[in-house]
Amino acid sequence: MKLLSRIRGFTMSDEPGGSLNRRQGYAYLQRLFVAAAFIAVVLPLVVITLLGFFQYRSLFERDTSDKLRLDTQSAKQSFEFHIQETLSTMDVVAQGYSYGELFDQSKLDTLFIRLRNEYWWVVDLGTLDSSGVQRAYVGPYLFQGINYSDQEWFQNAYSRKTYVSDIFTGYRGVPHFVVTVTSGAPGTDRYWMLRASIDSEHLSNYITTINTDDSIDMFLVGVDGTMRTQSRNHGKIGDVYSVDLSTAGNNIALGQRDEQGSPVIVASTKLEGMPWILVLERRGYVYGDTWNQFQMQFIAIVVACALLALYIMFRVTRAMVSMIKRADERRDEMLAEAQHTAKLASVGQLAAGVAHEINNPLAIINEKIGLIRDLTEYSEDFPQRDRFLVLTDGAASAVKRCKDITHRLLGFARRMEVEKEKLHINDVIREVVSFVEKEALYRDIKLDLVLDDTLPRIESDRGHLQQIFLNILNNALDAVEKNGTVTIATMAKKPRTVRTIITDTGPGIPQNVIKHIFEPFFTTKIKNEASGTGLGLSITYGIVKKLCGHISVESSPGEGAKFIIDFPIECDLEE
């Protein structure tokens, strides 16, 4: 502050007794600007240099974590597809045979040969009845007629359409796991199960076929914390994995631990429909030539910027001092003009603020006047009714005059003009659906169009109709979960009315909420701790009324929601 006061003093002083006259002051000001600019350039360059090294290193570490996450996601999808492909094929096969057909040994032999030609890792194949007895078997063991009803894998698979067991030894004494598909209702005589066995070594062999960085150790861990495949760093199958995987879920969880002074990044995720956790570990971060190249480039850029800054400082400071000198000559005039402008701006802000604050009380007063009129007209024995009506007319006229004034003060936003035209409402719906169909496809939501192509044209505004349908469709998509359906139907309704019904399979709307959904700022959306504005349906309601239409909602909790919009064929829009 002292420095600024001194600068202001010598630039404003022309007196001989002052500390500096203007000519000396300008020279001193130029030297001061050069020194200040030098400090302002050198200090940021030093800070940027230090931050750049740390930030770029952090980016390398983040890139390593992101790559590990992508590798985990890719491996997860590969594993799940590999097992699910076998299950899907077995399920298709099971649905192609009726009860008892695969109890025939010759048919099962034929099926096993076909299955092995495509899925060579399947060791054997068997069919079991509802009591758990293996009625037919193809494989290297004598397992036909064995009762598996007391086996844990059979009990878990009995009531499931498809099932993948954990690794166990069973009757054969060899680590393996089974995949099963069932047909028929559990507990009935028509129930049967198709079972295939796969050696546990296949999991380890399949891991080696997944393309990942050589520095990544990938393996499977059971839910009990024991190894299900071999690991370079954690031993063989059956050994205990010491890292806590309690945070592992269907999404990928990233963690980090220190081992012998080096960081180890751990990515884990549960495999969908399988009792295993996929784990990928990477020791340390890799910098390499990219980091060295960045260092050399960064130093060269810093040096070049410093030299360029020194040159610019001398040129710019000289220009700045010249500008200050010219500005001083017009300072008084500019200050006076600035003061006048500031006063006008203050008056404008005050007027807009007052107009905004007055609008709400005016609306309340207007409503109260209307209420007084209603009470006066419906009360037969109300004394001095005519006098009250005259007084309320005067008050309403005054309120209207005030509202006209405030609206002129606040009337800066241009209103969207209405363009009346003859159009097919089906065409508008198809245009709007094209806006949201990608999002629906991404979220596995079905958009079902049931449009009556015989509908007549209506007089309306295309842009407003698009806004109406887009608002309602967006709300429907937000409400519907994955694999849901949003249906848009159009139909003719007498007399001379076109109806549009938008139905979703979402959670529905409670009755105590339906009566509020068209109110401004009312919303039930809550996602990631952020809620909607509550203006979408309120604006939609206003536009529908503006287009001579009518909108209503039918819904019950758990049964989805149905929005019904009616538009007349002819409408006197204000163009």
Secondary structure, DSSP 8 states (H G I E B T S, - for coil): -HHHHHHHHHHH---TTSSS-HHHHHHHHHHHHHHHHHHHHHHHHHHHHHHHHHHHHHHHHHHHHHHHHHHHHHHHHHHHHHHHHHHHHHHHHHHHS-TTGGGSHHHHHHHHHHHHHH-TTEEEEEEEETTSBEEEEESSS--TT-B-TTSHHHHHHTT-SEEE---B-GGGTS-EEEEEEEES-TTSTT-EEEEEEEETHHHHHHHHTS---TTEEEEEEETTSBBSS-BTTTBSTT-B--S--TT--SS-EEEEEEETTEEEEEEEEE-TTSSEEEEEEEES---HHHHHHHHHHHHHHHHHHHHHHHHHHHHHHHHHHHHHHHHHHTHHHHHHHHHHHHHHHHHHHHHHHHHHHHHHHHHHHHHHHHHHHHHHHH-TT-TTHHHHHHHHHHHHHHHHHHHHHHHHHHTTS-------EEE-HHHHHHHHHHHHHHHHHHTT-EEEEE--TT---EEE-HHHHHHHHHHHHHHHHHH--TT-EEEEEEEEETTTEEEEEEEE-SS---HHHHTTTTSTT----EETTEE--S-HHHHHHHHHHHTT-EEEEEE-TTS-EEEEEEEES------
